[in-house]
Amino acid sequence: MSLQKDIRGFIVDNFLFGDDGGLLDDSSFLEEGIVDSTGIMQLVSFIQEQYRIAIEDEELTPDNLDSIEKVARFIEEKKRVLASGSAGPA
């Protein structure tokens, strides 16, 4: 399953009661009222468990977590950094 399909499935199942209602990959979760602040924490837990990546507090931003597209890009970047063995600047 592709990363975006996996994320979409989580969002639809947990926040849209199984009906994607025209959810696009670039639909803003917050602006469209799909996910609230509590939901973001559920999304973070899903990402950490499903993809085995740690998400730091400073990474909890709309740029990383506000659409299927942004979440997928964020996960891919985190996995790339982990694979390279670089944790980034200290």
Biopython code that builds the backbone (N, CA, C, O; Angstrom):
import numpy as np
from Bio.PDB.StructureBuilder import StructureBuilder

atoms = [
    (1, "MET", "N", (0.862, -1.191, 0.000)),
    (1, "MET", "CA", (0.000, 0.000, 0.000)),
    (1, "MET", "C", (0.897, 1.240, 0.000)),
    (1, "MET", "O", (1.899, 1.287, 0.714)),
    (2, "SER", "N", (0.537, 2.230, -0.796)),
    (2, "SER", "CA", (1.352, 3.436, -0.852)),
    (2, "SER", "C", (1.199, 4.237, 0.443)),
    (2, "SER", "O", (0.215, 4.096, 1.170)),
    (3, "LEU", "N", (2.175, 5.061, 0.704)),
    (3, "LEU", "CA", (2.179, 5.887, 1.905)),
    (3, "LEU", "C", (0.935, 6.773, 1.956)),
    (3, "LEU", "O", (0.267, 6.843, 2.988)),
    (4, "GLN", "N", (0.621, 7.448, 0.853)),
    (4, "GLN", "CA", (-0.542, 8.335, 0.846)),
    (4, "GLN", "C", (-1.848, 7.556, 1.042)),
    (4, "GLN", "O", (-2.754, 8.041, 1.720)),
    (5, "LYS", "N", (-1.955, 6.367, 0.463)),
    (5, "LYS", "CA", (-3.161, 5.560, 0.651)),
    (5, "LYS", "C", (-3.294, 5.120, 2.106)),
    (5, "LYS", "O", (-4.395, 5.087, 2.655)),
    (6, "ASP", "N", (-2.176, 4.785, 2.719)),
    (6, "ASP", "CA", (-2.168, 4.365, 4.113)),
    (6, "ASP", "C", (-2.632, 5.512, 5.019)),
    (6, "ASP", "O", (-3.460, 5.311, 5.907)),
    (7, "ILE", "N", (-2.101, 6.697, 4.790)),
    (7, "ILE", "CA", (-2.470, 7.882, 5.579)),
    (7, "ILE", "C", (-3.944, 8.215, 5.348)),
    (7, "ILE", "O", (-4.683, 8.489, 6.294)),
    (8, "ARG", "N", (-4.363, 8.187, 4.082)),
    (8, "ARG", "CA", (-5.763, 8.458, 3.743)),
    (8, "ARG", "C", (-6.674, 7.475, 4.482)),
    (8, "ARG", "O", (-7.691, 7.875, 5.049)),
    (9, "GLY", "N", (-6.311, 6.199, 4.475)),
    (9, "GLY", "CA", (-7.118, 5.194, 5.160)),
    (9, "GLY", "C", (-7.258, 5.504, 6.638)),
    (9, "GLY", "O", (-8.343, 5.366, 7.202)),
    (10, "PHE", "N", (-6.165, 5.922, 7.275)),
    (10, "PHE", "CA", (-6.212, 6.258, 8.693)),
    (10, "PHE", "C", (-7.147, 7.451, 8.929)),
    (10, "PHE", "O", (-7.989, 7.418, 9.826)),
    (11, "ILE", "N", (-6.993, 8.496, 8.122)),
    (11, "ILE", "CA", (-7.813, 9.711, 8.283)),
    (11, "ILE", "C", (-9.289, 9.384, 8.061)),
    (11, "ILE", "O", (-10.138, 9.772, 8.864)),
    (12, "VAL", "N", (-9.594, 8.681, 6.986)),
    (12, "VAL", "CA", (-10.990, 8.349, 6.673)),
    (12, "VAL", "C", (-11.601, 7.474, 7.764)),
    (12, "VAL", "O", (-12.718, 7.730, 8.211)),
    (13, "ASP", "N", (-10.877, 6.447, 8.192)),
    (13, "ASP", "CA", (-11.409, 5.534, 9.205)),
    (13, "ASP", "C", (-11.585, 6.191, 10.568)),
    (13, "ASP", "O", (-12.553, 5.906, 11.272)),
    (14, "ASN", "N", (-10.654, 7.069, 10.947)),
    (14, "ASN", "CA", (-10.667, 7.620, 12.298)),
    (14, "ASN", "C", (-11.367, 8.963, 12.446)),
    (14, "ASN", "O", (-11.829, 9.297, 13.537)),
    (15, "PHE", "N", (-11.456, 9.740, 11.368)),
    (15, "PHE", "CA", (-12.018, 11.085, 11.489)),
    (15, "PHE", "C", (-13.212, 11.344, 10.575)),
    (15, "PHE", "O", (-13.991, 12.266, 10.817)),
    (16, "LEU", "N", (-13.356, 10.538, 9.530)),
    (16, "LEU", "CA", (-14.445, 10.772, 8.583)),
    (16, "LEU", "C", (-15.444, 9.616, 8.557)),
    (16, "LEU", "O", (-16.279, 9.531, 7.657)),
    (17, "PHE", "N", (-15.355, 8.738, 9.534)),
    (17, "PHE", "CA", (-16.318, 7.651, 9.709)),
    (17, "PHE", "C", (-16.494, 6.814, 8.442)),
    (17, "PHE", "O", (-17.603, 6.396, 8.107)),
    (18, "GLY", "N", (-15.376, 6.576, 7.743)),
    (18, "GLY", "CA", (-15.390, 5.708, 6.574)),
    (18, "GLY", "C", (-15.809, 6.364, 5.276)),
    (18, "GLY", "O", (-15.819, 5.706, 4.236)),
    (19, "ASP", "N", (-16.160, 7.664, 5.303)),
    (19, "ASP", "CA", (-16.593, 8.370, 4.088)),
    (19, "ASP", "C", (-15.600, 9.474, 3.782)),
    (19, "ASP", "O", (-15.523, 10.466, 4.506)),
    (20, "ASP", "N", (-14.826, 9.302, 2.691)),
    (20, "ASP", "CA", (-13.787, 10.309, 2.404)),
    (20, "ASP", "C", (-14.363, 11.643, 1.961)),
    (20, "ASP", "O", (-13.643, 12.641, 1.964)),
    (21, "GLY", "N", (-15.633, 11.700, 1.581)),
    (21, "GLY", "CA", (-16.313, 12.960, 1.287)),
    (21, "GLY", "C", (-15.545, 13.895, 0.383)),
    (21, "GLY", "O", (-15.618, 15.112, 0.557)),
    (22, "GLY", "N", (-14.813, 13.366, -0.576)),
    (22, "GLY", "CA", (-14.064, 14.218, -1.492)),
    (22, "GLY", "C", (-12.730, 14.685, -0.937)),
    (22, "GLY", "O", (-12.161, 15.655, -1.436)),
    (23, "LEU", "N", (-12.225, 14.013, 0.082)),
    (23, "LEU", "CA", (-10.928, 14.370, 0.667)),
    (23, "LEU", "C", (-9.835, 14.275, -0.394)),
    (23, "LEU", "O", (-9.647, 13.229, -1.015)),
    (24, "LEU", "N", (-9.125, 15.371, -0.592)),
    (24, "LEU", "CA", (-8.017, 15.411, -1.548)),
    (24, "LEU", "C", (-6.697, 15.261, -0.794)),
    (24, "LEU", "O", (-6.636, 15.488, 0.414)),
    (25, "ASP", "N", (-5.648, 14.879, -1.511)),
    (25, "ASP", "CA", (-4.346, 14.716, -0.858)),
    (25, "ASP", "C", (-3.819, 16.023, -0.286)),
    (25, "ASP", "O", (-3.015, 16.013, 0.646)),
    (26, "ASP", "N", (-4.273, 17.168, -0.847)),
    (26, "ASP", "CA", (-3.797, 18.452, -0.326)),
    (26, "ASP", "C", (-4.860, 19.187, 0.496)),
    (26, "ASP", "O", (-4.688, 20.366, 0.807)),
    (27, "SER", "N", (-5.954, 18.509, 0.852)),
    (27, "SER", "CA", (-6.972, 19.121, 1.721)),
    (27, "SER", "C", (-6.374, 19.393, 3.093)),
    (27, "SER", "O", (-5.758, 18.511, 3.691)),
    (28, "SER", "N", (-6.553, 20.612, 3.593)),
    (28, "SER", "CA", (-6.055, 20.969, 4.925)),
    (28, "SER", "C", (-6.935, 20.333, 5.992)),
    (28, "SER", "O", (-8.139, 20.584, 6.048)),
    (29, "PHE", "N", (-6.322, 19.506, 6.840)),
    (29, "PHE", "CA", (-7.075, 18.864, 7.920)),
    (29, "PHE", "C", (-7.682, 19.902, 8.852)),
    (29, "PHE", "O", (-8.837, 19.772, 9.258)),
    (30, "LEU", "N", (-6.912, 20.929, 9.192)),
    (30, "LEU", "CA", (-7.368, 21.923, 10.160)),
    (30, "LEU", "C", (-8.391, 22.879, 9.559)),
    (30, "LEU", "O", (-9.446, 23.104, 10.151)),
    (31, "GLU", "N", (-8.088, 23.451, 8.378)),
    (31, "GLU", "CA", (-8.999, 24.410, 7.759)),
    (31, "GLU", "C", (-10.345, 23.790, 7.431)),
    (31, "GLU", "O", (-11.373, 24.461, 7.517)),
    (32, "GLU", "N", (-10.352, 22.510, 7.052)),
    (32, "GLU", "CA", (-11.599, 21.858, 6.678)),
    (32, "GLU", "C", (-12.266, 21.154, 7.861)),
    (32, "GLU", "O", (-13.291, 20.493, 7.697)),
    (33, "GLY", "N", (-11.683, 21.297, 9.048)),
    (33, "GLY", "CA", (-12.289, 20.730, 10.244)),
    (33, "GLY", "C", (-12.264, 19.210, 10.295)),
    (33, "GLY", "O", (-13.078, 18.594, 10.983)),
    (34, "ILE", "N", (-11.334, 18.610, 9.570)),
    (34, "ILE", "CA", (-11.244, 17.144, 9.528)),
    (34, "ILE", "C", (-10.592, 16.616, 10.797)),
    (34, "ILE", "O", (-11.038, 15.620, 11.367)),
    (35, "VAL", "N", (-9.531, 17.293, 11.236)),
    (35, "VAL", "CA", (-8.769, 16.859, 12.403)),
    (35, "VAL", "C", (-8.582, 18.059, 13.325)),
    (35, "VAL", "O", (-8.191, 19.136, 12.875)),
    (36, "ASP", "N", (-8.860, 17.874, 14.619)),
    (36, "ASP", "CA", (-8.619, 18.936, 15.593)),
    (36, "ASP", "C", (-7.300, 18.654, 16.320)),
    (36, "ASP", "O", (-6.574, 17.733, 15.947)),
    (37, "SER", "N", (-6.995, 19.425, 17.335)),
    (37, "SER", "CA", (-5.708, 19.261, 18.025)),
    (37, "SER", "C", (-5.566, 17.882, 18.666)),
    (37, "SER", "O", (-4.474, 17.315, 18.682)),
    (38, "THR", "N", (-6.660, 17.344, 19.192)),
    (38, "THR", "CA", (-6.618, 15.994, 19.751)),
    (38, "THR", "C", (-6.375, 14.974, 18.645)),
    (38, "THR", "O", (-5.628, 14.013, 18.824)),
    (39, "GLY", "N", (-7.009, 15.195, 17.512)),
    (39, "GLY", "CA", (-6.828, 14.323, 16.358)),
    (39, "GLY", "C", (-5.396, 14.332, 15.847)),
    (39, "GLY", "O", (-4.881, 13.309, 15.396)),
    (40, "ILE", "N", (-4.752, 15.501, 15.921)),
    (40, "ILE", "CA", (-3.346, 15.585, 15.501)),
    (40, "ILE", "C", (-2.499, 14.655, 16.363)),
    (40, "ILE", "O", (-1.579, 14.005, 15.868)),
    (41, "MET", "N", (-2.813, 14.597, 17.653)),
    (41, "MET", "CA", (-2.050, 13.707, 18.532)),
    (41, "MET", "C", (-2.299, 12.239, 18.167)),
    (41, "MET", "O", (-1.384, 11.419, 18.252)),
    (42, "GLN", "N", (-3.517, 11.905, 17.765)),
    (42, "GLN", "CA", (-3.808, 10.545, 17.293)),
    (42, "GLN", "C", (-3.012, 10.257, 16.016)),
    (42, "GLN", "O", (-2.458, 9.170, 15.853)),
    (43, "LEU", "N", (-2.964, 11.239, 15.117)),
    (43, "LEU", "CA", (-2.212, 11.091, 13.874)),
    (43, "LEU", "C", (-0.733, 10.882, 14.167)),
    (43, "LEU", "O", (-0.088, 10.035, 13.549)),
    (44, "VAL", "N", (-0.198, 11.649, 15.102)),
    (44, "VAL", "CA", (1.210, 11.514, 15.496)),
    (44, "VAL", "C", (1.471, 10.113, 16.053)),
    (44, "VAL", "O", (2.465, 9.480, 15.698)),
    (45, "SER", "N", (0.594, 9.636, 16.914)),
    (45, "SER", "CA", (0.751, 8.283, 17.472)),
    (45, "SER", "C", (0.742, 7.239, 16.364)),
    (45, "SER", "O", (1.559, 6.318, 16.365)),
    (46, "PHE", "N", (-0.186, 7.385, 15.414)),
    (46, "PHE", "CA", (-0.261, 6.467, 14.274)),
    (46, "PHE", "C", (1.057, 6.477, 13.496)),
    (46, "PHE", "O", (1.602, 5.418, 13.185)),
    (47, "ILE", "N", (1.563, 7.655, 13.187)),
    (47, "ILE", "CA", (2.807, 7.767, 12.412)),
    (47, "ILE", "C", (3.966, 7.113, 13.162)),
    (47, "ILE", "O", (4.746, 6.358, 12.581)),
    (48, "GLN", "N", (4.069, 7.408, 14.455)),
    (48, "GLN", "CA", (5.182, 6.862, 15.246)),
    (48, "GLN", "C", (5.110, 5.339, 15.337)),
    (48, "GLN", "O", (6.135, 4.664, 15.243)),
    (49, "GLU", "N", (3.921, 4.803, 15.518)),
    (49, "GLU", "CA", (3.765, 3.349, 15.628)),
    (49, "GLU", "C", (3.902, 2.653, 14.279)),
    (49, "GLU", "O", (4.591, 1.640, 14.160)),
    (50, "GLN", "N", (3.244, 3.201, 13.275)),
    (50, "GLN", "CA", (3.208, 2.563, 11.959)),
    (50, "GLN", "C", (4.561, 2.609, 11.245)),
    (50, "GLN", "O", (4.956, 1.645, 10.589)),
    (51, "TYR", "N", (5.263, 3.732, 11.376)),
    (51, "TYR", "CA", (6.492, 3.935, 10.601)),
    (51, "TYR", "C", (7.755, 3.928, 11.453)),
    (51, "TYR", "O", (8.859, 4.128, 10.946)),
    (52, "ARG", "N", (7.580, 3.695, 12.759)),
    (52, "ARG", "CA", (8.727, 3.586, 13.671)),
    (52, "ARG", "C", (9.644, 4.810, 13.591)),
    (52, "ARG", "O", (10.865, 4.681, 13.502)),
    (53, "ILE", "N", (9.033, 5.995, 13.623)),
    (53, "ILE", "CA", (9.822, 7.223, 13.634)),
    (53, "ILE", "C", (9.375, 8.079, 14.813)),
    (53, "ILE", "O", (8.197, 8.110, 15.168)),
    (54, "ALA", "N", (10.326, 8.762, 15.402)),
    (54, "ALA", "CA", (10.023, 9.672, 16.514)),
    (54, "ALA", "C", (9.713, 11.049, 15.943)),
    (54, "ALA", "O", (10.386, 11.519, 15.025)),
    (55, "ILE", "N", (8.700, 11.682, 16.489)),
    (55, "ILE", "CA", (8.341, 13.029, 16.066)),
    (55, "ILE", "C", (8.592, 13.954, 17.245)),
    (55, "ILE", "O", (8.028, 13.779, 18.325)),
    (56, "GLU", "N", (9.450, 14.939, 17.017)),
    (56, "GLU", "CA", (9.804, 15.896, 18.064)),
    (56, "GLU", "C", (8.730, 16.978, 18.165)),
    (56, "GLU", "O", (8.010, 17.239, 17.201)),
    (57, "ASP", "N", (8.629, 17.601, 19.331)),
    (57, "ASP", "CA", (7.626, 18.645, 19.543)),
    (57, "ASP", "C", (7.710, 19.747, 18.489)),
    (57, "ASP", "O", (6.683, 20.226, 18.007)),
    (58, "GLU", "N", (8.930, 20.149, 18.132)),
    (58, "GLU", "CA", (9.094, 21.239, 17.165)),
    (58, "GLU", "C", (8.661, 20.838, 15.748)),
    (58, "GLU", "O", (8.545, 21.691, 14.868)),
    (59, "GLU", "N", (8.425, 19.550, 15.535)),
    (59, "GLU", "CA", (7.974, 19.079, 14.222)),
    (59, "GLU", "C", (6.444, 19.031, 14.116)),
    (59, "GLU", "O", (5.904, 18.727, 13.052)),
    (60, "LEU", "N", (5.758, 19.326, 15.206)),
    (60, "LEU", "CA", (4.287, 19.310, 15.229)),
    (60, "LEU", "C", (3.750, 20.611, 14.641)),
    (60, "LEU", "O", (3.193, 21.447, 15.351)),
    (61, "THR", "N", (3.927, 20.765, 13.336)),
    (61, "THR", "CA", (3.518, 21.987, 12.651)),
    (61, "THR", "C", (2.592, 21.650, 11.489)),
    (61, "THR", "O", (2.615, 20.529, 10.982)),
    (62, "PRO", "N", (1.773, 22.620, 11.063)),
    (62, "PRO", "CA", (0.925, 22.394, 9.887)),
    (62, "PRO", "C", (1.747, 22.040, 8.643)),
    (62, "PRO", "O", (1.276, 21.286, 7.791)),
    (63, "ASP", "N", (2.966, 22.573, 8.530)),
    (63, "ASP", "CA", (3.803, 22.249, 7.375)),
    (63, "ASP", "C", (4.087, 20.751, 7.285)),
    (63, "ASP", "O", (4.330, 20.228, 6.197)),
    (64, "ASN", "N", (4.056, 20.066, 8.415)),
    (64, "ASN", "CA", (4.336, 18.628, 8.441)),
    (64, "ASN", "C", (3.090, 17.755, 8.526)),
    (64, "ASN", "O", (3.110, 16.612, 8.070)),
    (65, "LEU", "N", (2.010, 18.270, 9.101)),
    (65, "LEU", "CA", (0.904, 17.396, 9.486)),
    (65, "LEU", "C", (-0.487, 17.847, 9.044)),
    (65, "LEU", "O", (-1.478, 17.341, 9.572)),
    (66, "ASP", "N", (-0.597, 18.783, 8.093)),
    (66, "ASP", "CA", (-1.912, 19.352, 7.795)),
    (66, "ASP", "C", (-2.579, 18.843, 6.518)),
    (66, "ASP", "O", (-3.593, 19.401, 6.099)),
    (67, "SER", "N", (-2.045, 17.813, 5.900)),
    (67, "SER", "CA", (-2.711, 17.197, 4.748)),
    (67, "SER", "C", (-2.071, 15.836, 4.500)),
    (67, "SER", "O", (-0.990, 15.544, 5.010)),
    (68, "ILE", "N", (-2.738, 15.026, 3.725)),
    (68, "ILE", "CA", (-2.180, 13.716, 3.378)),
    (68, "ILE", "C", (-0.822, 13.913, 2.705)),
    (68, "ILE", "O", (0.149, 13.226, 3.023)),
    (69, "GLU", "N", (-0.774, 14.854, 1.779)),
    (69, "GLU", "CA", (0.453, 15.145, 1.042)),
    (69, "GLU", "C", (1.592, 15.554, 1.981)),
    (69, "GLU", "O", (2.707, 15.046, 1.867)),
    (70, "LYS", "N", (1.308, 16.468, 2.900)),
    (70, "LYS", "CA", (2.332, 16.965, 3.830)),
    (70, "LYS", "C", (2.806, 15.869, 4.782)),
    (70, "LYS", "O", (3.998, 15.766, 5.072)),
    (71, "VAL", "N", (1.879, 15.057, 5.263)),
    (71, "VAL", "CA", (2.247, 13.964, 6.167)),
    (71, "VAL", "C", (3.144, 12.966, 5.434)),
    (71, "VAL", "O", (4.153, 12.519, 5.979)),
    (72, "ALA", "N", (2.780, 12.620, 4.208)),
    (72, "ALA", "CA", (3.579, 11.668, 3.427)),
    (72, "ALA", "C", (4.985, 12.208, 3.189)),
    (72, "ALA", "O", (5.968, 11.482, 3.337)),
    (73, "ARG", "N", (5.077, 13.484, 2.819)),
    (73, "ARG", "CA", (6.381, 14.110, 2.578)),
    (73, "ARG", "C", (7.211, 14.120, 3.862)),
    (73, "ARG", "O", (8.411, 13.847, 3.831)),
    (74, "PHE", "N", (6.575, 14.433, 4.983)),
    (74, "PHE", "CA", (7.247, 14.466, 6.278)),
    (74, "PHE", "C", (7.792, 13.083, 6.642)),
    (74, "PHE", "O", (8.944, 12.957, 7.058)),
    (75, "ILE", "N", (6.966, 12.052, 6.485)),
    (75, "ILE", "CA", (7.397, 10.683, 6.802)),
    (75, "ILE", "C", (8.561, 10.271, 5.903)),
    (75, "ILE", "O", (9.546, 9.701, 6.373)),
    (76, "GLU", "N", (8.443, 10.564, 4.611)),
    (76, "GLU", "CA", (9.521, 10.199, 3.680)),
    (76, "GLU", "C", (10.836, 10.875, 4.069)),
    (76, "GLU", "O", (11.897, 10.254, 4.016)),
    (77, "GLU", "N", (10.763, 12.144, 4.458)),
    (77, "GLU", "CA", (11.972, 12.865, 4.856)),
    (77, "GLU", "C", (12.561, 12.279, 6.142)),
    (77, "GLU", "O", (13.774, 12.095, 6.246)),
    (78, "LYS", "N", (11.693, 11.984, 7.124)),
    (78, "LYS", "CA", (12.175, 11.390, 8.376)),
    (78, "LYS", "C", (12.837, 10.041, 8.110)),
    (78, "LYS", "O", (13.888, 9.745, 8.680)),
    (79, "LYS", "N", (12.233, 9.221, 7.251)),
    (79, "LYS", "CA", (12.799, 7.910, 6.934)),
    (79, "LYS", "C", (14.128, 8.053, 6.194)),
    (79, "LYS", "O", (15.050, 7.266, 6.408)),
    (80, "ARG", "N", (14.223, 9.055, 5.326)),
    (80, "ARG", "CA", (15.464, 9.306, 4.588)),
    (80, "ARG", "C", (16.587, 9.688, 5.561)),
    (80, "ARG", "O", (17.713, 9.208, 5.435)),
    (81, "VAL", "N", (16.272, 10.548, 6.523)),
    (81, "VAL", "CA", (17.261, 10.963, 7.520)),
    (81, "VAL", "C", (17.688, 9.768, 8.355)),
    (81, "VAL", "O", (18.879, 9.590, 8.613)),
    (82, "LEU", "N", (16.735, 8.947, 8.782)),
    (82, "LEU", "CA", (17.065, 7.748, 9.566)),
    (82, "LEU", "C", (17.942, 6.792, 8.770)),
    (82, "LEU", "O", (18.905, 6.238, 9.301)),
    (83, "ALA", "N", (17.610, 6.599, 7.499)),
    (83, "ALA", "CA", (18.366, 5.680, 6.646)),
    (83, "ALA", "C", (19.796, 6.158, 6.435)),
    (83, "ALA", "O", (20.715, 5.350, 6.298)),
    (84, "SER", "N", (19.979, 7.471, 6.409)),
    (84, "SER", "CA", (21.322, 8.014, 6.177)),
    (84, "SER", "C", (22.158, 7.983, 7.463)),
    (84, "SER", "O", (23.366, 8.221, 7.442)),
    (85, "GLY", "N", (21.481, 7.683, 8.589)),
    (85, "GLY", "CA", (22.178, 7.608, 9.863)),
    (85, "GLY", "C", (22.458, 8.964, 10.481)),
    (85, "GLY", "O", (23.190, 9.078, 11.464)),
    (86, "SER", "N", (21.865, 9.990, 9.890)),
    (86, "SER", "CA", (22.073, 11.360, 10.379)),
    (86, "SER", "C", (20.849, 11.833, 11.122)),
    (86, "SER", "O", (19.735, 11.784, 10.600)),
    (87, "ALA", "N", (21.054, 12.286, 12.323)),
    (87, "ALA", "CA", (19.949, 12.818, 13.115)),
    (87, "ALA", "C", (19.775, 14.304, 12.875)),
    (87, "ALA", "O", (18.862, 14.921, 13.422)),
    (88, "GLY", "N", (20.647, 14.883, 12.058)),
    (88, "GLY", "CA", (20.564, 16.324, 11.790)),
    (88, "GLY", "C", (21.331, 17.101, 12.815)),
    (88, "GLY", "O", (22.057, 16.525, 13.626)),
    (89, "PRO", "N", (21.176, 18.433, 12.791)),
    (89, "PRO", "CA", (21.927, 19.264, 13.731)),
    (89, "PRO", "C", (21.512, 19.010, 15.179)),
    (89, "PRO", "O", (20.342, 18.758, 15.469)),
    (90, "ALA", "N", (22.465, 19.079, 16.055)),
    (90, "ALA", "CA", (22.195, 18.816, 17.474)),
    (90, "ALA", "C", (21.777, 20.075, 18.186)),
    (90, "ALA", "O", (21.509, 20.045, 19.388)),
]
sb = StructureBuilder()
sb.init_structure("model")
sb.init_model(0)
sb.init_chain("A")
sb.init_seg("    ")
for serial, (resi, resn, name, xyz) in enumerate(atoms, 1):
    if name == "N":
        sb.init_residue(resn, " ", resi, " ")
    sb.init_atom(name, np.array(xyz, "f"), 0.0, 1.0, " ", f" {name:<3s}", serial, name[0])
structure = sb.get_structure()
